[in-house]
């Protein structure tokens, strides 16, 4: 499910303004999940918890996801998924720099290998080079996601993970609308003519991507070892590359294959060597 959302973002973004589309997505998913989590007498989130949720959501869903959506207008979806799939590299590195978490030997090797894989994709010259601006956005996106992930570990968030996810998605809606207004998307709303594919993709992202995929991920983080949950990062890029090839006629070049092998190997080394590292990806 999660790997397929890169295809969904590409289709939704073709005829829908980027941040208005994201606002609509979370305006659907957030309140539904919030209502479901509060129906059994769960304590309502406090103002402090809402504030922290807004901060985390801004890093993950506005900065992280928003930059991916913009970048997909410039680079293939499979390449975007590979770059975001390297998020565990940034988490391991920033954990070491900011929190002093010791890196085991496999994780250190994984960092070196992983950033080599990112360099293969991001290098601006040579056969099959990709748009520089798009690749730069795909470097910033996981940094934004990683910052929010690290902040969330000590932030006063709702105790129930699903309630926290619901608060994050709901809290970012007005923030996304502000960003959309700043980008001039509200002024162009009258001229928007969404295709049926974009509408279907938006509904798919809100239901399958957010309510099902993201909720399952958040729940797994609470009940399963992080090192096991982190193995999703082996699968998402492969799914996205294959779906891009099948439905968007994206070419699978030697450069993409080489980078995919290197990045997936690196993530495997880090996940196996750093069980404490929370491997989270920009939920697309």
N, C-alpha and C positions, 0 to 999 in steps of 0.2 A: 504493500500500500504506500509506504513512505517513498520508496524509490520512484513510484509512478507519479508522484506529485510534481516532479520537475516537468513532466509532459503537461500536466494540468496547468502549471504556471505559464508555460509557453502559450498554450491555447487561450487561456483567460486573458493574458496580457496583449494579445493581438488586436483586440478591438475594445478593451476596457482600460481606462486609465489606471496606472499601476497602484497608487496608494488608495484610490477609491475602491478598487477591486479588493485590496487587502482589508480595508475597513469593512466592506460588505461581508467578506468571508468570516471575519471574527465577530461581526455583529450578529451573524447567524449562529456560529458555533459557541461563542462565549456564554450568552444568556441561556442557551439550551442546557449546556453542561452545568452552569451555575444552578439552574432550577433543579436539575437531577440530583446534584450533590447536596442541596439544602432541604430536599423533601423529607428526609428521615430524621429531622431534628438536629442536624449538624449546626453547631454555633455559627452565626453569621460572622463574616470577616470584619475585623476592626478597621478603623481608619488607618492605623499604622500598617496593617497588613495590606490594605488596598494601595497605600503609597509604595510599599516595597514591591508589590506585584506590578505596579505601573513602571517602576524602575527596571525590574527584570524584563518585563514585556517589551519595554522600549529597546533594550539591548538585543533581545532575542528576535522579536517579531517585527520591530520597526527597522532597526539597524541591520540585523543579521538577515532576515527574510526579505526586507525591502531592497537591499542591495543585490541580493540574488536575483530578484524579479527584474530589476533594471538591467543587470548584467546579461540575463538570458535574451535580451533584445540584441545583443552584440556577439555572443558566443553560443555554440551548440549546448543543448541541455545536458548532454553527457559530460562535456568538459566542465560545466558548472557543478555537476554532481561530484565529479572527481575532486575538484578544488575544495568543495564544502566537506567532502568525505575525509579530508585531511584535518578536520577540526580537532580530533584527538591529539594531533601533534602540537597544536597551539595550546591546548589545555595542559598537556604534560609540561611544556616549556614554561608557560606562565605560572603554573603551580610551583615549579622549581624557583622561578625568579621572585615571585610575590609572596609565596607561603613557605618557601624553604623545604618543600617536599622532596625527599631523596629519590633520585632516579636509579633504578636498577640497570644493570648492564644491557639487558634486552631493550629497555626503553630508550637508553642513550643511543644504541645502534639504530633503533626505530626512528628516532628523531632525525638522525643524519640521513638515513635512507629516505624517509618521508619527504624531507625538504628537497632532496635531490629529485624526487618524483614531481614535486610542485614546480621545481625549476624547469624540468623537461616540458611541462605544459606552458608555463608562464614566460619562458624565454622568448623575447620579441622577434627573433630572427630565425632563419632556417626554414626548412620545408614544413608546411602546415602551421605556421605561426598564427596565433589568434589575435583578435582585436585587443590592443593594449589597455584601453580604458576599461573594457569588460573584465580583463584579467586582473586589473588593479582593484576593481570593485569586489572581485571574488577573493582577493587577499584581505580586504577590509572587513568583509562580511563575517568570516569566522572569528576575527579578532573581536568584533562587536558581540557575537554570540558567546565567545569564551569569557569576555569581561562580565556579561550578565550571569553566566553559569557560576563563575567564581564568587561573585557578589551574593548570589542566592544562597550559598552554603551557610552564611552567617546572618542572613537577613531575617527579620521577623515576618515570616510568611505563614499562611494557614497550615495547620498541622497535617491536614489531609491533602495528599498530593493532587488528587483530582480537583479539589476545591481551589488549590493554588493555581492549577492550570486554567481553570475557569475564570478566576480573577485576572490572571495575566491577559487572557484573550479579550475579556470584557473591558479591562482598563485601557488597552491600547487603541480602542476604536476612536475616541476623541483625539488622541494623539495622531493617529493616522490621518484623520480628517484635517487637522491643522497642517500636517506635512503636505497633504494633497492641495490645500488652499495655497500654501507657499509656492508650490510648483505650478500653480495656475490651472490645476485640474478641475476645480469647481467652476471656473469661468468657461471651460470648454464642455461642460456637462451637457448642454443643449444640443451639441453637435455629435454626441456619442451615438453610434449606431452599432450596438453589440451584435455579434453573430450568434447563432444558436449554439455553435461549438463553444464560444466563450461563456455563455450562460451555463451550459452543461458542465464545463470545466470548473466554474465558480462553485456550483452546487457540490460537485465532486470534492473539491478542495475543502469546503466547509464541513461536509459530512464524513467522507471516507478519510480525508487527510487529517482533519483536526479532531473531530469527535471520536473516530475509531482509532486511527493510527497514533496520533499524539497522546490520546488518553491511555492507550495500551502501553506506550513507551513510559509515560509518567508512572503508571501503576507498577510496571515491571521494575522500575528503579527502586520502588519501595519494598519489593518482595524478593528480588533476585540479586545476586552479586553483580556489582557494576561491571566487572570484567566480562561477565556473560552477556549482559545487556549491550555492552559496547560492540559486540560482534555484528550488530546491525550495520555498522560502517563498512563491513566487507561486502554487503549485499546491495545497498542502495546505489552506489555508482554503477555497478554492473547492470542492474535493472534499468537505470536511467539511460545508459549508453545503448542498450538493446532496444528500448522503446523509442528512443530518438532515431535509431536506424530504421525501425519498422514503420513508424508513423510520420516522421518528419523528414525522412530521406537524408538524415545526417550521416556523413561519411565516418567510417571507423578507420582512421589512419594508423600507421605504425606508431606515430608519436603518441596518439591517444592510448593505444594498447600498451605501449611501453610504460607510460606514466601510470596507467591503471594497475599494472602488475606491481610496480614499485611502491605506489601509495598503499595498496591493499596489504602488501607484505609489511610495510612500515607500521600500519595501524595494528596488524596482528601482533607484531613484536611489542608494541606499546601496551595493548590491551592485556597480553599475556604477562608482561613484565611489571605492569603497574596496576594492580587490581584496585588501588585506591583512587585512581584517576577517573573522574566522572566523564565518560566520553559522550558528550552530547553534540548533535549536529543541528544547523539551522533548519528548523522544521519547515520544510517547503510546502 
